[in-house]
Amino acid sequence: MSLDVACLDNVGTVHSPVLDIGALKGNPEGHQPWRLFGTATVRSNAAAGQYQISTTCGATELSTEFTVIAPPNR
């Protein structure tokens, strides 16, 4: 999944119980230095369901939910 974090303060570590999260990076051309991008991969042992991903922007917690769906039957 793609990550897009906008923060005018210091961004904390991104956390989620079922994601392997890569480093957040700014735009390579220097545009919008307060906006960071990254990727995350759902862990293979993640059960289908609703999960939270969160970080901090200064003293403010940022979070949202996402859904992991079951793989198709083969």
N, C-alpha and C positions, 0 to 999 in steps of 0.2 A: 504494500500500500504506500501511497505518497503522503508525506508529512509537509505541512505548510504552517509555520508558526510566525506570527507577527507580534513583536514585543519591543517596546521602546526602552526597556530596562535589561537587566541580566537574565538570561534564560537558564533555568535549571535543567537537570537531567530529565529526559523523557522516560516515563515508566509505563509499563503495561504487563500484566501477568502472563500474557500469551504471545507477546511479540519480541522478536529480536530486532533491536532498533539501531540503525546506523547513525553516524555522526550528522548533526545538522550543519549545513554550510550556507553561507550567503551567496548571492548572485555573483558569479565570477567577474562580471563587468562592474561590480560595485554599486549597482542600482539598489535602491531600497535596503540600506544596510541593516534595518530593523526587522527585515523579513528573512527567515531561514527556511531551508528546504532539506528534506531527507527522505529516506525510505525505511520501511519496516517490513519484516516477513513474519507471517503467522507460523508459530512453531508447529511441527508435525504432530505433536501430541495434544494440541489444543482441541478441546471438546467444542461442539457447536454450542453457540449461546451468545449472550450479550456481555461485553467487556468494556472496561474503561481504559483510556489512555490519558495521561496527565503530565504536566510539567508546571514550573512556576515562571512567572514574569515579575522579577523583583519579589515583592511580598504577596503577589496575587497568584492564586492557583488557577491554572487553565486546565480544563478537562472536557472530554466529550466521550460519548459511547459509540461503539461500533459492534457489528454482528459478524460472528464467524459462522458460516454455513457448513453443513455436513458435505463431504465429498460425494459425488454421484456414485451410485452402486455400479459395480462392474460385473 
